[in-house]
Amino acid sequence: MQAKKRVIANLTKCYSVAPLFWQNKKYFLVAAEKQDPCYLFDMEGNLADTVWEGPGGVMSMVQAPGSDGIFLATQKFYSPNDSKEARIVTVKPDGKGSWKTRTLVSLPHVHRFDILERNGVQYLLACTLKSGHGYKDDWTMPGKIYGGVLPENLDSFDEKNPLPLTVIRENLLKNHGYYKVVEGGVERGLVSSEDGIFLVTPPETEQDGWEIKKLTEEPASDAVLVDLDGDGEKELVFISRFHGDKICVLKEGRRVFTYMDAEFAHAIYGGTLLGKPVVIIGHRGGSKELLVFTYDRETGSYCTEALDHGCGPANVYKFVENGRELLVAANREKDEIAMYTDFTEDTGK
């Protein structure tokens, strides 16, 4: 598979990518891991605004459903060793050409979060990489999963009045990965850690509890569910171990494919490209490639192609604009924000 690549901007240690709908137009956000800006781009890749100059430490960004440009973001998660002051903030355009940020909840070491909607109620699901540390590379205090109802109006929450959250799962070592999936028509979260991969389902009603189902004991950094082989059952595709170098495919609990050379694998997308089910994974070490995983029905085998080399993606997001597919990658190891378009099958293979 081939694509046209265009570097649309440079941003030191760019990390997080997310869509934003604002003033009846589609945009996307890109923010940085360190003390650097958050940028807003239109769907052609033009810089539309600078949302903030800092702080960075942005691991996740999610728009408030149904809002006009309001989104939530993590800030001050600068690394596993510098994330004690991490928080989730609410970011809102003020209608006067600037963006207002306020703390929704201070949550040390919060790495990933999302908004899941079920039966008309919005829930915040937040995952902490760890629960504390006493020294560099201290992993003796495992992470947790938090959940809570997210009201439509968030204006009343700040540092003094944080959004209430409840611990719904504890003792998850290196609780790193998250991906939203829809199973049975319900939005759910796929959470990955050294203690396995979990499918987290929000309550059916506000009076019910969260459901957490362990899909595998396999240690994982990130994971996604995609029906790559087209048999109607989704495979569990995951990065093996924390920031690991192996990409594994589980089918009905059995490992059916392993790719061995993806040092410091990190970026992940699961869905379709050119009408085919794909998983796209980027790795930040070694050859720093952006890889596409597919299934060849003729040979009955899983296939791997490199879409880009030497780029080192931290995260990647697929958009569709006017029928055109595009990928936006935060190529952290090159400090570049890249847009990939005009995908074609590699007829030379």
Protein Blocks (a to p, Z undefined) as FASTA:
>chain_A
ZZddddfbdcehifbdcdddeehiacdddddfblcddddddfkopafbdfbfbdehilbd
cddehiahiacddehiabfklmmlgccdddddehnopacdddfbdcehiabdcdddeehi
acdddddfbfbdfbehiakbccddddddddfblklgcfklccddddfbghiehilbccdd
deehiacdddddfkbccdddddfbfkbccddddfbfcdcfbdcdddfkonopacddddeh
jhiabdcddeehiafbdcfblghifbdcdddeehiacdddddfehjlpaddddddfklop
acdddfbghklpabdcdddeehiacdddddfknopacddehiacdfkZZ
